[in-house]
Amino acid sequence: MQGADCGKVRGMSGFDVVILGGGPAGERAAIQAAKLGKKAALVERENVVGGTGVNWGAIPSKTLRESALFVRNLTAHKLHGIECSIAANITIPEFMHRERVVVARELELINRSLDRWAVEIIRGHGHFLDPHTIGVRGVGGQTRLQLNADHVVIAVGSHPNRPADIDFDGEVAFDSGSILRLPRMPRSVVVLGAGVIGVEYAAIFAALGLQVTLVDTRPELLPYLDREVASILEHELKRLGIVIIHDDTYEKVLRLPGAPPAVRIHTRAKNTLEADVLLYCVGRTGNTADLGLERIGVTPNDRGLIPVNADFQTSAPHVYAVGDVVGYPALASTSMEQGRLAVRHAFGAERTRRAALPLPVAIYAIPEVSYIGATEQELEAQGEDIVIGRGNYGMNPRGQILGDTGGLLKLIFAAADLRLLGAHMVGAQASEIIHIGQAFLYGRATAHEIMDTLYNYPTLSDLYRHAALDALAVHRQRSRAPAPAPDLEST
């Protein structure tokens, strides 16, 4: 399959759906449309598909994370009689030697899949000319191609915020899109912003041996996490040597001259921080500024994100938005599912039970965090009667072998029938092990069924049995407890 050439001005009609953006959400939307027998066009302004995640974000950063874990294991888990050393002048590219191989392979697989389903890839920048017509700008910004379609899916992604008063010079000040192009390995880093990206990079740099200060603009770390899990994560980040400052942000950022230069940050809470490098990770903005949304009556919010309903429809019902451009959780996995669901809704495909089920979320910090379903705090706010069971890495042989004794699996059950409502993990391999909880959740499993499941030994998966046993013990103890005495004053 070859991408269409945006040469002379021409029209291409007959598309059932045009997808703007070739990242995970757009790719999955296009393939789902093809599976439904629909003719799909995928408009991508970059010279490659795959989006930020494959080319500049998730895959490259996770490659660096694996290198950081390797370094961490060498330095923290030394073996008697074995000596290893790391060159003092090692560079970021050397830490990421496998990145180009992995990215190339991912792009090959994506293109092969799009080709198999006969998705038309069109290079250029797509924008609305009217509700059903997409113009595609080529080199120089001229609209050279017009596409007509019954439906449009906006999957254009987002970009890092860059405040005008910070000079992102590529030497001392970076955002998450440029940090992997560091000209040298710094000795110290201030990470401003403790969202998912900020936490992940702070952990990576700390594991590489850098001095890291993480400035959280919010009063508590990752407030949407289960609070017990968030507390363990924060404890483990501090064990890595990260200094965490909550409820603060920058007031002024200054470049300090020198060879090499450095950076000084004055904060609103009157802290003064100095480091070799600043990584700014406070928020992302949807790539909606030049889509022509005003021509179809769709208005993004002040962060460039597009409001959608439960079926990912915008205020123009035939136009859908998915992925990072709609905001949280802005993960590749959830973006793919949103693209699939949007297209199924657009063409009236049967809504499966899966569409209403929660999706797993992973944070690739050190240690990893992953979860699916409701948190303890959410369920308590809803008035749910719950029972909690815990499986501790420190009591699990595989956890001890891995040297991760601080990890936790937390299972939350409905007290009435002991059906699983949520699974939350922090620790090694959490992003993998959570899928067992996903299967149990989708299968409406109870604590008894989880306990009776056979797990290999020794494995981290056996944490599910321990957590289920713990929940059953708590439930039995609660059942035997005497009824509380009546409140005579209220009666």
Secondary structure, DSSP 8 states (H G I E B T S, - for coil): ---B---S-EEEEEEEEEEE--SHHHHHHHHHHHHTT--EEEEESSSSSSHHHHHTSHHHHHHHHHHHHHHHHHHHS--TT------TT--HHHHTTTHHHHHHHHHHHHHHHHHHTT-EEEESEEEEEETTEEEEE-GGG-EEEEEEEEEEEE---EEE---TTS---SSSEEETTTGGG-SS--SEEEEE--SHHHHHHHHHHHHTT-EEEEE-SSSSSSTTS-HHHHHHHHHHHHHTT-EEE-S--EEEEEEE-SSS-EEEEEETTS-EEEESEEEE-S-EEES-TTS-GGGTT----TTS-----TT-B-SSTTEEE-GGGG-TT--HHHHHHHHHHHHHHHTT----GGGGS---EEE-SSS-EEEEE--HHHHHHTT--EEEEEEEGGGSHHHHHHT--S-EEEEEEETTT-BEEEEEEESTTHHHHHHHHHHHHHTT-BHHHHHHS---SS-GGGHHHHHHHHHHHHHHHHHHS------TTT-
